[in-house]
Amino acid sequence: MSQKRSIFEDVSDSSPKESVKTGAIDSRPKGARRGIRAWLMVLFALVVVMIAIGGLTRLTDSGLSITEWKPVTGALPPMDAASWEAEFERYQQIPEYQLQNKGMSLAEFKTIYWWEWGHRQLGRVIGLVWALGFAGFALTRNIPAGWTGRLFLIGGLGGLQGAIGWWMVSSGLTGSRLDVASYRLAVHLGLAFVILGFIAWYVFLLGREERALMQARRGKEAKLFSLSTGLLHAAMLQILLGALVAGIDAGRSFTDWPLMAGSFLPPEMFDLTPVWTNFFENPGTVQFMHRIWGYLLVIFAVVVWRRAQGSAHSATRFAFNAVMAALALQVALGIATVLYVAPWHLAILHQIMAVIVWVLILRARFMAHYPVATSVRGG
């Protein structure tokens, strides 16, 4: 005799269901993404330290103390007296020693040598940390889909940075220069900030799950994102101008503010020939450009900040508030650096503050692109 069947039997959930497969990123919410993010944060910290040590190397006139580029064997410093003497003799052949440091003792040479050696050694450490991390995540297949190229880009830019570093140093080893070419220093520093920017952006991305990012992107504040992108570019130009100032010690040439040598325009702005060299090698012209662009940057930042106050997202408003606070402090540091004739501690603090402003602009731009939704209840 047949058994009675429920009229709901055909739509019941008694039949086995196929498990839902998640994507490669979502399946490892605490694995690859968090591990790679931690690794990138270590790289971020190392690059910040690298920028600071690079600044100190410049401020102590140590950048030309090592006159050869040996990416591998150069990791070992001179190990005996004969090696130190040979290194010192090579330094004595360059213009910086002959025109500025003639008579320097071996002990004094060792001081500047260790600064440059430490700078280069840290670059090797950063390269090693990147290589080991990238290889480890790749070999264990823990790199999320779409991230291999991004992570490889960081290593590629790091290798390019090493080559540009030598290109910069080589400019001060011949001719009559006492320092490296300022425009090469600007390229070197600018690329360091680009690398730092990519790392920071990736850290921000990995701080949220992929599906959360996709959902947040629907609420993108396009106009605010566009403005913050413009602000990022304007800040980069100011960083490059700051590198030109540092490259020729222009910060110590005019030490009054808001005027320069008692007038709005510095004297002898276009005395060098050809004329275009004034924009790279004339201390008055270079410092004037840095000051004027700084004023324009602040004005633009205020415009962007005012726009951000209309955002519906409190986290986004806070991010842009942080940018304005850091920029105000940076302006104060810049003025103090000029008035006190650019002492090394103020100069390096000014440079580190530039890193903070740069990252905060990136963070604000990220929040405009991927806003954090605010609950109606304010939760």
The 8 nearest C-alpha neighbors of each residue, nearest first, counted from 0:
[[1, 2, 3, 4, 5, 6, 8, 9],
 [0, 2, 3, 4, 5, 6, 8, 9],
 [1, 3, 4, 0, 5, 6, 8, 7],
 [4, 2, 1, 5, 6, 0, 8, 7],
 [5, 3, 6, 2, 8, 7, 1, 9],
 [4, 6, 8, 7, 3, 9, 11, 2],
 [5, 7, 8, 4, 9, 10, 3, 11],
 [8, 6, 5, 10, 9, 11, 4, 12],
 [9, 7, 5, 11, 10, 6, 4, 13],
 [8, 10, 7, 11, 6, 5, 12, 13],
 [11, 9, 8, 7, 12, 13, 6, 14],
 [10, 12, 8, 13, 9, 7, 14, 5],
 [13, 11, 14, 10, 15, 16, 8, 9],
 [12, 14, 11, 15, 8, 10, 16, 9],
 [15, 13, 12, 16, 11, 10, 9, 17],
 [14, 16, 13, 17, 12, 18, 11, 19],
 [17, 15, 18, 14, 12, 13, 19, 11],
 [16, 18, 19, 15, 20, 14, 12, 13],
 [17, 19, 16, 20, 15, 21, 14, 22],
 [20, 18, 17, 21, 16, 22, 26, 25],
 [21, 19, 18, 22, 26, 17, 23, 25],
 [22, 20, 26, 25, 19, 23, 24, 27],
 [21, 23, 25, 24, 26, 20, 27, 144],
 [22, 24, 26, 25, 143, 21, 144, 27],
 [25, 23, 22, 26, 143, 27, 28, 209],
 [26, 24, 22, 27, 28, 23, 21, 208],
 [25, 27, 23, 24, 21, 22, 28, 20],
 [26, 28, 30, 25, 29, 24, 31, 23],
 [29, 27, 25, 30, 26, 32, 24, 208],
 [30, 28, 27, 33, 32, 31, 34, 26],
 [31, 29, 27, 33, 32, 28, 34, 141],
 [30, 32, 34, 141, 33, 35, 142, 27],
 [31, 33, 35, 34, 30, 205, 36, 29],
 [34, 32, 36, 35, 29, 31, 30, 37],
 [33, 35, 31, 37, 36, 32, 30, 38],
 [36, 34, 38, 32, 37, 33, 31, 39],
 [35, 37, 33, 39, 34, 38, 202, 32],
 [38, 36, 40, 34, 35, 39, 33, 41],
 [37, 39, 35, 41, 40, 36, 34, 42],
 [40, 38, 42, 36, 41, 37, 43, 35],
 [39, 41, 43, 37, 42, 38, 36, 44],
 [42, 40, 38, 44, 39, 43, 45, 37],
 [43, 41, 39, 45, 40, 44, 46, 38],
 [42, 44, 40, 46, 41, 45, 39, 198],
 [45, 43, 47, 41, 42, 46, 40, 48],
 [44, 46, 42, 48, 47, 43, 49, 41],
 [45, 47, 49, 43, 48, 44, 42, 50],
 [48, 46, 44, 50, 49, 45, 43, 51],
 [49, 47, 51, 45, 46, 50, 52, 44],
 [50, 48, 46, 52, 47, 51, 53, 45],
 [49, 51, 53, 47, 48, 52, 46, 54],
 [50, 52, 48, 54, 53, 49, 55, 47],
 [53, 51, 55, 49, 54, 50, 56, 48],
 [52, 54, 56, 50, 51, 55, 49, 118],
 [53, 55, 51, 57, 52, 56, 58, 50],
 [56, 54, 58, 52, 57, 53, 59, 51],
 [55, 57, 53, 61, 59, 54, 58, 114],
 [56, 58, 54, 60, 55, 59, 62, 61],
 [57, 59, 55, 60, 56, 54, 343, 61],
 [58, 60, 56, 61, 57, 55, 111, 62],
 [61, 59, 57, 58, 62, 56, 111, 63],
 [62, 60, 111, 56, 59, 64, 63, 115],
 [61, 63, 115, 64, 56, 60, 57, 168],
 [64, 62, 65, 61, 66, 168, 171, 172],
 [63, 65, 112, 61, 62, 90, 66, 111],
 [66, 64, 63, 67, 112, 115, 90, 62],
 [65, 67, 64, 63, 90, 89, 68, 172],
 [68, 66, 65, 69, 73, 165, 169, 89],
 [69, 67, 70, 165, 66, 73, 65, 71],
 [68, 70, 73, 71, 72, 67, 74, 66],
 [69, 71, 73, 68, 72, 74, 123, 161],
 [72, 70, 73, 69, 74, 75, 123, 68],
 [73, 71, 74, 69, 75, 70, 76, 68],
 [72, 74, 69, 75, 71, 70, 76, 68],
 [73, 75, 72, 71, 120, 76, 70, 69],
 [74, 76, 73, 72, 77, 78, 71, 116],
 [77, 75, 78, 74, 73, 116, 113, 83],
 [78, 76, 82, 83, 79, 75, 86, 80],
 [77, 79, 76, 82, 80, 83, 75, 81],
 [80, 78, 82, 81, 77, 83, 84, 76],
 [79, 81, 83, 82, 84, 78, 77, 85],
 [82, 80, 84, 83, 79, 85, 77, 78],
 [83, 81, 77, 85, 79, 84, 80, 86],
 [82, 84, 86, 80, 81, 85, 77, 87],
 [85, 83, 87, 81, 82, 86, 88, 80],
 [84, 86, 88, 82, 87, 83, 81, 89],
 [87, 85, 83, 89, 84, 88, 82, 90],
 [86, 88, 84, 90, 89, 85, 83, 91],
 [87, 89, 91, 85, 90, 86, 84, 92],
 [90, 88, 86, 91, 87, 92, 85, 66],
 [89, 91, 87, 92, 88, 93, 64, 66],
 [90, 92, 88, 89, 96, 93, 87, 97],
 [91, 93, 90, 89, 88, 94, 97, 96],
 [92, 94, 172, 95, 91, 90, 96, 173],
 [95, 93, 97, 96, 98, 175, 177, 176],
 [96, 94, 177, 99, 98, 93, 97, 100],
 [97, 95, 100, 101, 91, 99, 94, 98],
 [96, 98, 94, 101, 95, 99, 100, 93],
 [99, 97, 95, 94, 96, 100, 101, 177],
 [98, 100, 95, 96, 101, 97, 177, 94],
 [101, 99, 96, 103, 102, 97, 98, 95],
 [102, 100, 97, 96, 103, 99, 98, 91],
 [101, 103, 100, 104, 96, 97, 99, 91],
 [104, 102, 101, 100, 107, 105, 108, 96],
 [105, 103, 107, 106, 108, 102, 109, 101],
 [104, 106, 108, 107, 109, 103, 87, 84],
 [107, 105, 109, 104, 108, 110, 103, 111],
 [108, 106, 104, 110, 109, 105, 103, 111],
 [109, 107, 105, 110, 106, 111, 112, 104],
 [108, 110, 112, 106, 107, 111, 113, 105],
 [111, 109, 107, 108, 112, 113, 106, 114],
 [110, 112, 61, 114, 108, 113, 109, 64],
 [111, 113, 109, 64, 115, 110, 114, 116],
 [114, 112, 116, 111, 115, 110, 117, 109],
 [115, 113, 117, 111, 112, 116, 56, 61],
 [114, 116, 118, 112, 117, 113, 62, 61],
 [115, 117, 113, 119, 118, 114, 120, 112],
 [118, 116, 120, 114, 115, 119, 113, 121],
 [119, 117, 115, 121, 116, 120, 52, 53],
 [118, 120, 122, 116, 121, 117, 115, 123],
 [121, 119, 117, 123, 122, 118, 116, 74],
 [120, 122, 124, 123, 118, 119, 117, 125],
 [123, 121, 119, 125, 120, 124, 126, 118],
 [124, 122, 120, 126, 121, 125, 127, 119],
 [123, 125, 121, 127, 126, 122, 128, 120],
 [126, 124, 128, 122, 127, 123, 129, 121],
 [127, 125, 123, 129, 124, 128, 130, 122],
 [126, 128, 124, 130, 129, 125, 131, 123],
 [129, 127, 125, 131, 126, 130, 132, 124],
 [128, 130, 126, 132, 127, 131, 133, 125],
 [131, 129, 127, 133, 132, 128, 134, 126],
 [132, 130, 134, 128, 133, 129, 135, 127],
 [133, 131, 135, 129, 130, 134, 128, 136],
 [132, 134, 130, 136, 135, 131, 129, 137],
 [135, 133, 137, 131, 132, 136, 138, 130],
 [134, 136, 132, 138, 133, 137, 131, 139],
 [135, 137, 141, 139, 133, 134, 138, 142],
 [138, 136, 140, 134, 139, 135, 133, 142],
 [137, 139, 135, 140, 136, 134, 141, 133],
 [138, 140, 136, 141, 137, 135, 142, 134],
 [141, 139, 137, 138, 142, 136, 143, 135],
 [140, 142, 136, 31, 139, 143, 137, 30],
 [141, 143, 140, 136, 137, 31, 146, 147],
 [144, 142, 24, 146, 141, 145, 23, 31],
 [143, 145, 146, 142, 23, 24, 147, 22],
 [144, 146, 147, 143, 148, 149, 142, 150],
 [145, 147, 149, 148, 144, 143, 150, 142],
 [148, 146, 150, 149, 145, 151, 142, 144],
 [149, 147, 151, 150, 146, 152, 145, 153],
 [150, 148, 146, 152, 151, 147, 153, 145],
 [149, 151, 152, 147, 153, 148, 146, 154],
 [150, 152, 148, 154, 153, 149, 147, 155],
 [153, 151, 155, 149, 150, 154, 148, 156],
 [154, 152, 156, 151, 155, 150, 157, 194],
 [155, 153, 157, 151, 152, 156, 158, 129],
 [154, 156, 152, 158, 157, 153, 151, 159],
 [155, 157, 159, 153, 158, 154, 160, 152],
 [156, 158, 154, 160, 155, 159, 153, 161],
 [159, 157, 155, 161, 160, 156, 154, 162],
 [158, 160, 156, 162, 157, 161, 163, 155],
 [161, 159, 157, 163, 158, 162, 164, 156],
 [160, 162, 164, 158, 159, 163, 157, 165],
 [161, 163, 159, 165, 164, 160, 166, 158],
 [164, 162, 166, 160, 165, 161, 167, 187],
 [165, 163, 161, 167, 162, 166, 160, 187],
 [164, 166, 168, 167, 162, 163, 169, 161],
 [167, 165, 163, 169, 164, 168, 162, 170],
 [166, 168, 164, 183, 165, 169, 170, 163],
 [169, 167, 165, 170, 166, 171, 179, 164],
 [168, 170, 172, 166, 171, 167, 165, 179],
 [171, 169, 179, 168, 167, 172, 180, 166],
 [170, 172, 179, 178, 169, 176, 168, 173],
 [171, 173, 93, 169, 170, 94, 168, 66],
 [174, 172, 171, 93, 94, 175, 170, 176],
 [175, 173, 176, 94, 172, 171, 93, 170],
 [174, 176, 94, 177, 173, 171, 95, 98],
 [177, 175, 178, 171, 174, 94, 179, 173],
 [176, 178, 95, 94, 171, 175, 179, 99],
 [179, 177, 171, 176, 180, 95, 246, 63],
 [178, 180, 171, 170, 168, 167, 181, 184],
 [181, 179, 183, 182, 170, 184, 178, 167],
 [180, 182, 246, 184, 243, 183, 179, 185],
 [181, 183, 185, 184, 180, 243, 186, 279],
 [184, 182, 186, 167, 185, 180, 181, 187],
 [183, 185, 181, 187, 182, 186, 167, 188],
 [186, 184, 242, 182, 239, 188, 183, 187],
 [185, 187, 189, 183, 184, 188, 190, 182],
 [188, 186, 184, 185, 190, 189, 163, 164],
 [189, 187, 191, 185, 190, 186, 184, 192],
 [188, 190, 186, 192, 191, 187, 185, 239],
 [189, 191, 193, 192, 187, 188, 186, 194],
 [192, 190, 188, 194, 189, 193, 195, 187],
 [191, 193, 195, 189, 190, 194, 196, 188],
 [194, 192, 190, 196, 195, 191, 197, 189],
 [195, 193, 191, 197, 196, 192, 190, 198],
 [194, 196, 192, 198, 193, 197, 199, 191],
 [195, 197, 193, 199, 194, 198, 192, 200],
 [198, 196, 200, 194, 199, 195, 201, 193],
 [197, 199, 195, 201, 196, 200, 202, 43],
 [198, 200, 202, 196, 201, 197, 195, 203],
 [201, 199, 203, 197, 202, 198, 196, 204],
 [200, 202, 204, 198, 203, 199, 205, 197],
 [201, 203, 199, 205, 200, 204, 36, 206],
 [202, 204, 200, 206, 201, 205, 199, 207],
 [205, 203, 201, 206, 202, 207, 200, 212],
 [204, 206, 202, 207, 203, 32, 36, 201],
 [205, 207, 203, 204, 202, 208, 36, 33],
 [208, 206, 205, 204, 211, 209, 212, 203],
 [209, 207, 211, 210, 212, 205, 25, 206],
 [208, 210, 212, 211, 213, 207, 24, 25],
 [209, 211, 213, 212, 208, 214, 25, 207],
 [212, 210, 214, 208, 209, 213, 215, 207],
 [213, 211, 215, 209, 214, 210, 216, 369],
 [214, 212, 210, 216, 211, 215, 209, 217],
 [213, 215, 211, 212, 216, 217, 210, 218],
 [216, 214, 369, 212, 217, 213, 218, 370],
 [217, 215, 369, 219, 213, 218, 214, 212],
 [216, 218, 215, 219, 214, 213, 369, 212],
 [217, 219, 216, 215, 220, 370, 369, 214],
 [220, 218, 368, 216, 217, 221, 369, 367],
 [221, 219, 367, 223, 222, 224, 368, 218],
 [220, 222, 224, 223, 219, 225, 368, 367],
 [223, 221, 225, 224, 220, 226, 227, 367],
 [222, 224, 226, 225, 220, 221, 227, 367],
 [225, 223, 221, 367, 227, 222, 226, 364],
 [226, 224, 222, 228, 223, 227, 221, 229],
 [225, 227, 223, 229, 228, 224, 303, 222],
 [226, 228, 230, 224, 229, 364, 225, 223],
 [229, 227, 231, 225, 226, 230, 224, 232],
 [228, 230, 226, 232, 227, 231, 233, 225],
 [231, 229, 227, 233, 228, 232, 234, 226],
 [230, 232, 228, 234, 229, 233, 227, 235],
 [231, 233, 235, 229, 234, 230, 236, 228],
 [232, 234, 230, 236, 235, 231, 229, 296],
 [235, 233, 237, 231, 232, 236, 230, 238],
 [234, 236, 238, 232, 237, 233, 231, 239],
 [237, 235, 239, 233, 238, 234, 240, 232],
 [236, 238, 240, 234, 235, 239, 241, 233],
 [239, 237, 241, 235, 236, 240, 234, 242],
 [238, 240, 242, 236, 185, 241, 237, 189],
 [241, 239, 237, 243, 242, 238, 289, 236],
 [240, 242, 238, 244, 239, 243, 237, 245],
 [241, 243, 185, 245, 239, 240, 244, 246],
 [244, 242, 246, 240, 181, 241, 245, 185],
 [245, 243, 249, 241, 242, 246, 247, 248],
 [246, 244, 248, 242, 243, 247, 241, 249],
 [245, 247, 181, 243, 244, 248, 242, 184],
 [246, 248, 249, 245, 244, 181, 243, 280],
 [249, 247, 245, 250, 246, 251, 244, 252],
 [248, 250, 282, 244, 252, 247, 251, 286],
 [251, 249, 248, 252, 337, 244, 341, 286],
 [250, 252, 340, 249, 248, 253, 341, 254],
 [251, 253, 249, 250, 254, 282, 283, 248],
 [254, 252, 259, 251, 255, 260, 250, 283],
 [253, 255, 338, 337, 340, 251, 252, 256],
 [256, 254, 259, 338, 253, 258, 257, 260],
 [257, 255, 258, 259, 254, 338, 334, 337],
 [256, 258, 255, 259, 263, 334, 262, 261],
 [259, 257, 256, 263, 262, 261, 255, 260],
 [258, 260, 261, 265, 262, 255, 253, 263],
 [261, 259, 262, 265, 253, 258, 255, 266],
 [260, 262, 259, 258, 263, 255, 265, 256],
 [263, 261, 258, 259, 264, 260, 265, 266],
 [262, 264, 258, 259, 265, 261, 257, 260],
 [263, 265, 262, 259, 266, 287, 258, 268],
 [266, 264, 259, 283, 268, 260, 263, 262],
 [267, 265, 268, 264, 283, 260, 259, 262],
 [266, 268, 270, 269, 265, 283, 284, 271],
 [269, 267, 284, 266, 270, 283, 265, 281],
 [270, 268, 267, 271, 277, 274, 284, 281],
 [269, 271, 267, 268, 272, 277, 274, 281],
 [272, 270, 269, 277, 274, 273, 276, 281],
 [273, 271, 274, 276, 270, 275, 277, 269],
 [272, 274, 275, 276, 271, 277, 270, 269],
 [273, 275, 272, 276, 277, 271, 269, 270],
 [274, 276, 277, 273, 278, 272, 279, 271],
 [275, 277, 278, 279, 274, 280, 273, 271],
 [278, 276, 281, 280, 275, 279, 271, 274],
 [277, 279, 276, 275, 285, 284, 280, 281],
 [280, 278, 276, 277, 281, 285, 243, 182],
 [279, 281, 277, 276, 282, 278, 247, 285],
 [280, 282, 277, 284, 283, 285, 279, 278],
 [283, 281, 249, 285, 284, 286, 280, 252],
 [284, 282, 286, 265, 285, 281, 287, 268],
 [285, 283, 287, 268, 281, 286, 282, 278],
 [286, 284, 288, 282, 287, 283, 278, 281],
 [285, 287, 289, 283, 288, 284, 249, 244],
 [286, 288, 284, 290, 285, 289, 283, 291],
 [289, 287, 285, 291, 286, 290, 292, 284],
 [288, 290, 286, 292, 287, 240, 291, 293],
 [289, 291, 293, 287, 288, 292, 286, 294],
 [292, 290, 294, 288, 293, 289, 287, 295],
 [291, 293, 295, 294, 289, 290, 296, 288],
 [292, 294, 296, 290, 291, 295, 289, 297],
 [293, 295, 291, 297, 292, 296, 298, 290],
 [296, 294, 292, 298, 297, 293, 299, 291],
 [295, 297, 293, 299, 294, 298, 292, 300],
 [296, 298, 300, 294, 299, 295, 301, 293],
 [299, 297, 295, 301, 300, 296, 294, 302],
 [298, 300, 302, 296, 301, 297, 295, 303],
 [299, 301, 297, 303, 302, 298, 304, 296],
 [300, 302, 304, 298, 299, 303, 305, 297],
 [303, 301, 299, 305, 300, 304, 306, 298],
 [302, 304, 300, 306, 301, 305, 226, 307],
 [305, 303, 307, 301, 306, 302, 319, 300],
 [306, 304, 302, 308, 307, 303, 301, 309],
 [305, 307, 303, 304, 308, 309, 302, 223],
 [308, 306, 304, 309, 310, 305, 316, 303],
 [307, 309, 305, 306, 310, 316, 304, 319],
 [310, 308, 307, 306, 311, 305, 316, 312],
 [311, 309, 307, 312, 308, 316, 315, 313],
 [310, 312, 309, 313, 373, 315, 316, 308],
 [313, 311, 310, 315, 314, 373, 372, 316],
 [312, 314, 316, 315, 317, 311, 373, 310],
 [315, 313, 317, 316, 312, 318, 371, 366],
 [314, 316, 318, 317, 312, 313, 366, 367],
 [317, 315, 313, 319, 318, 314, 307, 308],
 [316, 318, 320, 314, 315, 319, 313, 321],
 [319, 317, 363, 315, 321, 316, 320, 314],
 [318, 320, 322, 321, 316, 317, 363, 304],
 [321, 319, 317, 323, 322, 318, 316, 324],
 [320, 322, 324, 318, 319, 323, 325, 317],
 [323, 321, 319, 325, 320, 324, 359, 360],
 [324, 322, 326, 320, 321, 325, 327, 319],
 [323, 325, 321, 327, 326, 322, 320, 328],
 [326, 324, 328, 322, 327, 323, 356, 329],
 [325, 327, 329, 323, 328, 324, 322, 356],
 [328, 326, 330, 324, 329, 325, 323, 331],
 [329, 327, 331, 325, 326, 330, 332, 324],
 [328, 330, 326, 332, 327, 331, 333, 352],
 [331, 329, 333, 327, 332, 328, 326, 334],
 [330, 332, 328, 334, 329, 333, 335, 327],
 [333, 331, 329, 335, 330, 334, 349, 336],
 [332, 334, 330, 336, 331, 335, 329, 349],
 [335, 333, 337, 331, 336, 332, 338, 330],
 [334, 336, 332, 338, 337, 333, 339, 331],
 [335, 337, 341, 333, 334, 339, 338, 345],
 [338, 336, 254, 340, 334, 335, 339, 341],
 [337, 339, 254, 335, 340, 336, 255, 334],
 [338, 340, 336, 337, 341, 335, 342, 254],
 [341, 339, 251, 337, 338, 254, 342, 336],
 [340, 342, 336, 346, 339, 337, 251, 250],
 [343, 341, 345, 344, 340, 346, 339, 336],
 [342, 344, 346, 345, 347, 341, 58, 55],
 [343, 345, 347, 346, 342, 348, 341, 349],
 [346, 344, 348, 347, 343, 342, 336, 349],
 [345, 347, 343, 349, 348, 344, 341, 342],
 [346, 348, 350, 349, 344, 345, 343, 351],
 [347, 349, 345, 351, 350, 346, 352, 344],
 [350, 348, 346, 352, 347, 351, 332, 345],
 [351, 349, 347, 353, 352, 348, 346, 354],
 [352, 350, 348, 354, 353, 349, 347, 355],
 [351, 353, 355, 349, 354, 350, 348, 329],
 [352, 354, 350, 356, 351, 355, 357, 349],
 [355, 353, 357, 351, 352, 356, 358, 350],
 [354, 356, 352, 358, 353, 357, 359, 351],
 [357, 355, 353, 359, 354, 358, 325, 360],
 [358, 356, 354, 360, 355, 359, 353, 361],
 [359, 357, 361, 355, 360, 356, 362, 354],
 [358, 360, 362, 356, 361, 357, 322, 355],
 [361, 359, 363, 357, 362, 358, 322, 364],
 [360, 362, 358, 364, 359, 363, 365, 357],
 [361, 363, 359, 365, 360, 364, 358, 366],
 [364, 362, 318, 366, 360, 365, 361, 319],
 [365, 363, 361, 367, 227, 362, 366, 224],
 [366, 364, 362, 368, 363, 367, 369, 361],
 [365, 367, 370, 369, 363, 368, 315, 364],
 [366, 368, 364, 224, 365, 220, 370, 369],
 [367, 369, 219, 365, 366, 224, 370, 216],
 [368, 370, 215, 216, 366, 367, 365, 219],
 [371, 369, 366, 367, 215, 372, 368, 219],
 [372, 370, 373, 314, 369, 312, 215, 366],
 [371, 373, 370, 312, 374, 215, 218, 311],
 [374, 372, 312, 377, 371, 375, 378, 313],
 [373, 375, 377, 376, 378, 372, 312, 371],
 [376, 374, 377, 373, 378, 372, 311, 312],
 [377, 375, 374, 378, 373, 372, 313, 312],
 [376, 378, 374, 375, 373, 313, 372, 312],
 [377, 374, 376, 373, 375, 372, 313, 371]]
